[in-house]
Amino acid sequence: MQQILLVLALAYAALGAWAWLGRRRADKPYSVRGEQSVLAPLLLLHGALVLLPPFGARELVMGFGYALCLVWWLMLMLYFGGSFFYRLNGLQLLLYPLAAASLAAAAYFPGRHAAYQLANLPFMLHLISALLAYSLFAVSALLAVLVLWLHRNLRRRRHLQQVYWLPPLLSLEKMMLQGVWAGFILLTLAVVSGTVFAEEVFRRPLQWNHKTVFGIMSWLIYALLLLRRRMTAWRGKRVAVWTIIGFVSLMTAYIGSKFVLEILLPAA
């Protein structure tokens, strides 16, 4: 598995380099269809890596590396599907290099493996909704970075070639908010299933640990962000900044906690 992860990391890094070179060529338009044709088989291999191990099994064995690999597959699948309907130029400049770095980290830091019963329907509902919410918020956070970049260049009145290559600012903000709304609905489902059905999901009563606190904190951040947006037409840099803050809190709750518990503490 480690070798396959490293091959995927190199392939995503090569796609990222292709995207960075493609946006610098003014004489030739960037080939989105060419990118999709290369990304599709990579996603098939990546998907087989994360979906085949639990296929036909009664337990899902998940450690830090597997969780990271699964989340990035979902993120890339969201990008791949969205690229057929939206103009997502610029997102791949961040997506592919980060995917390559994350898969390389997953290869070298697999973490401890914990087994979860696939027949536990409340747990599966919690897990699937949480992973999809995390992936949507991660994509929204990357879009928020592009929004802040455009705002920065507009404020400084800088007209860079990279800026013209990106979608319009309003389109980026719209896609970012759509991702936040969809992620918030899924995160609400994950929070409710993890609290109301705590004993069925985790085989123990609800515990107020750092994962629970940061998870609920993330939900409150996104809830206040969407409420403020609805009531005052809040937009622009503030929405982008709070989207990133919410994602950092969510990352601390899930991936961050797994990294500390499975990688740092056992090594100490």
C-alpha positions in Angstrom: 0.0 0.0 0.0 2.9 2.4 0.8 4.3 2.0 -2.7 0.9 2.7 -4.3 0.4 5.8 -2.1 3.8 7.1 -3.2 3.0 6.5 -6.9 -0.3 8.4 -6.5 1.5 11.2 -4.7 4.0 11.6 -7.5 1.2 11.5 -10.1 -0.8 14.2 -8.3 2.4 16.2 -8.0 2.9 15.9 -11.8 -0.7 17.0 -12.4 0.0 20.0 -10.1 3.1 20.9 -12.1 1.2 20.5 -15.4 -1.5 22.9 -14.0 1.1 25.5 -12.9 2.8 25.4 -16.3 -0.5 25.4 -18.2 -1.8 28.6 -16.6 1.5 30.4 -17.6 1.0 29.7 -21.3 -1.0 32.5 -22.8 -0.6 31.2 -26.3 -2.6 28.0 -25.6 -5.7 27.5 -23.4 -5.6 25.2 -20.5 -7.0 21.8 -21.4 -9.6 20.9 -18.7 -10.6 17.8 -20.7 -7.0 16.6 -20.9 -6.7 17.0 -17.1 -9.9 15.0 -16.6 -8.7 12.2 -18.8 -5.6 11.9 -16.7 -7.3 12.4 -13.4 -10.0 9.7 -14.0 -7.7 6.6 -13.9 -5.8 8.1 -11.0 -9.1 8.3 -9.1 -10.0 4.8 -10.0 -6.7 3.6 -8.5 -7.0 5.8 -5.5 -10.6 4.6 -5.0 -9.7 1.0 -5.3 -7.0 1.6 -2.6 -9.6 3.0 -0.1 -12.7 1.1 -1.0 -11.5 -2.5 -1.8 -10.1 -3.3 1.7 -13.5 -2.9 3.5 -15.4 -4.5 0.5 -16.9 -7.7 1.6 -15.5 -7.3 5.1 -17.4 -6.9 8.3 -15.1 -4.4 9.8 -13.6 -1.1 8.6 -9.9 -0.9 9.7 -9.1 2.8 9.8 -5.9 4.6 11.0 -4.5 8.0 10.4 -3.0 7.2 6.9 -6.2 5.5 5.7 -8.4 8.3 6.9 -6.2 10.9 5.2 -6.2 8.9 2.0 -10.0 8.5 2.1 -10.6 12.2 2.7 -8.4 13.3 -0.2 -10.1 10.8 -2.5 -13.4 12.3 -1.6 -12.1 15.8 -2.2 -10.6 14.9 -5.6 -13.8 13.2 -6.6 -15.8 16.4 -5.7 -13.4 18.4 -7.8 -13.5 15.9 -10.7 -17.4 15.9 -10.7 -17.6 19.6 -10.2 -15.2 20.4 -13.1 -17.9 19.2 -15.5 -20.3 21.8 -14.3 -18.3 24.7 -12.9 -15.2 26.6 -14.0 -12.8 25.5 -11.3 -9.5 26.9 -12.8 -7.1 27.7 -10.0 -8.4 25.2 -7.5 -6.1 22.5 -8.9 -3.1 24.7 -8.2 -3.7 24.1 -4.5 -5.5 20.8 -4.7 -2.9 18.6 -6.4 0.2 19.7 -4.5 -1.6 19.3 -1.1 -3.0 15.9 -2.2 0.6 14.8 -3.1 2.0 15.9 0.2 -0.9 14.4 2.2 -0.6 11.0 0.5 3.1 11.0 1.1 2.4 11.7 4.7 -0.2 8.9 4.8 2.4 6.5 3.3 5.0 7.2 6.0 2.6 7.7 8.9 -0.1 5.0 8.7 -0.9 5.3 12.4 -2.6 2.7 14.6 -5.5 0.8 13.1 -8.9 0.8 14.8 -11.6 -1.6 13.6 -15.2 -0.5 13.3 -18.2 -2.7 12.6 -19.7 -2.0 9.2 -23.0 -3.5 10.3 -23.3 -0.6 12.8 -25.7 1.6 10.8 -25.6 4.6 13.2 -21.8 4.6 13.1 -21.8 4.3 9.3 -24.2 7.2 9.0 -22.0 9.3 11.3 -18.8 8.3 9.5 -20.1 8.9 6.0 -21.7 12.3 6.8 -18.6 13.4 8.7 -16.2 12.4 5.9 -18.3 14.1 3.2 -18.7 17.2 5.4 -14.9 17.3 6.0 -14.2 17.0 2.2 -16.7 19.7 1.3 -15.3 22.1 3.9 -11.8 21.4 2.7 -12.7 22.2 -0.9 -14.5 25.4 0.4 -11.4 26.4 2.4 -9.3 26.1 -0.8 -11.8 28.2 -2.7 -11.6 30.7 0.2 -7.9 30.9 -0.2 -8.4 31.8 -3.9 -11.0 34.4 -2.9 -8.5 36.1 -0.5 -5.9 36.0 -3.2 -8.2 37.8 -5.7 -9.2 40.3 -3.0 -5.5 41.0 -2.3 -4.6 41.6 -5.9 -7.7 43.8 -6.5 -6.9 45.9 -3.4 -3.3 46.4 -4.7 -4.5 46.9 -8.2 -2.2 44.2 -9.5 -3.2 42.6 -12.8 -1.4 39.3 -12.9 -1.8 36.6 -15.5 -2.8 34.2 -12.7 -5.7 36.4 -11.8 -7.1 36.3 -15.4 -6.8 32.5 -15.3 -9.1 32.2 -12.3 -12.9 32.3 -12.4 -14.6 35.6 -11.5 -14.6 36.6 -7.8 -18.3 36.4 -7.5 -18.3 32.9 -9.0 -15.6 31.8 -6.5 -17.6 33.2 -3.6 -20.8 31.5 -4.8 -19.1 28.1 -5.1 -17.5 28.6 -1.7 -20.8 29.3 0.0 -22.5 26.4 -1.8 -19.8 24.1 -0.4 -20.2 25.5 3.1 -24.0 25.0 3.0 -23.8 21.4 1.8 -21.0 20.7 4.3 -23.0 22.3 7.1 -26.0 20.0 6.5 -23.8 16.9 6.5 -21.9 18.2 9.6 -25.2 18.7 11.4 -26.1 15.1 10.6 -22.7 13.9 11.9 -23.0 15.9 15.1 -26.6 14.7 15.8 -25.7 11.1 15.1 -22.6 11.3 17.2 -24.4 12.8 20.2 -27.9 11.3 20.2 -26.7 7.8 19.2 -23.3 8.0 21.0 -23.6 4.6 22.6 -24.6 2.9 19.3 -21.9 4.8 17.4 -19.0 4.6 19.7 -20.1 1.8 22.1 -19.9 4.2 25.0 -21.7 7.3 26.4 -20.9 10.8 24.9 -17.5 12.0 26.1 -16.5 15.7 26.2 -13.0 15.3 24.8 -11.1 17.6 22.5 -12.6 15.9 19.4 -16.1 16.6 20.6 -15.4 20.1 21.7 -13.7 21.1 18.4 -16.4 19.3 16.3 -19.2 21.3 18.0 -17.1 24.5 17.8 -16.7 24.0 14.1 -20.5 23.5 13.8 -21.1 26.8 15.7 -18.6 28.7 13.5 -20.3 27.6 10.3 -23.8 28.1 11.8 -22.9 31.7 12.8 -21.2 32.3 9.4 -24.3 31.2 7.5 -26.7 33.0 9.8 -24.7 36.2 9.5 -24.6 35.8 5.7 -28.4 35.3 5.6 -29.2 38.3 7.9 -26.7 40.9 6.7 -25.6 39.7 3.2 -22.2 39.2 4.7 -19.7 38.5 1.9 -16.1 38.9 0.7 -13.0 38.5 2.8 -14.8 38.0 6.1 -16.7 35.0 4.8 -13.5 33.5 3.3 -11.5 34.0 6.5 -14.2 32.4 8.7 -14.6 29.6 6.3 -10.9 28.8 6.8 -11.1 29.2 10.6 -14.0 26.8 10.7 -12.1 24.3 8.6 -9.0 24.5 10.8 -11.2 23.8 13.8 -12.8 20.8 12.1 -9.4 19.6 11.0 -8.2 19.8 14.6 -11.2 17.8 15.7 -10.7 14.9 13.3 -7.4 14.5 11.4 -5.5 16.5 14.0 -6.7 14.4 16.9 -5.9 11.1 15.0 -2.4 12.5 14.2 -1.7 13.3 17.8 -3.2 10.1 19.3 -1.8 7.7 16.7 1.5 9.3 15.6 2.9 11.8 18.2 1.8 10.1 21.5 3.0 6.6 20.6 6.4 8.0 19.4 6.8 10.0 22.7 
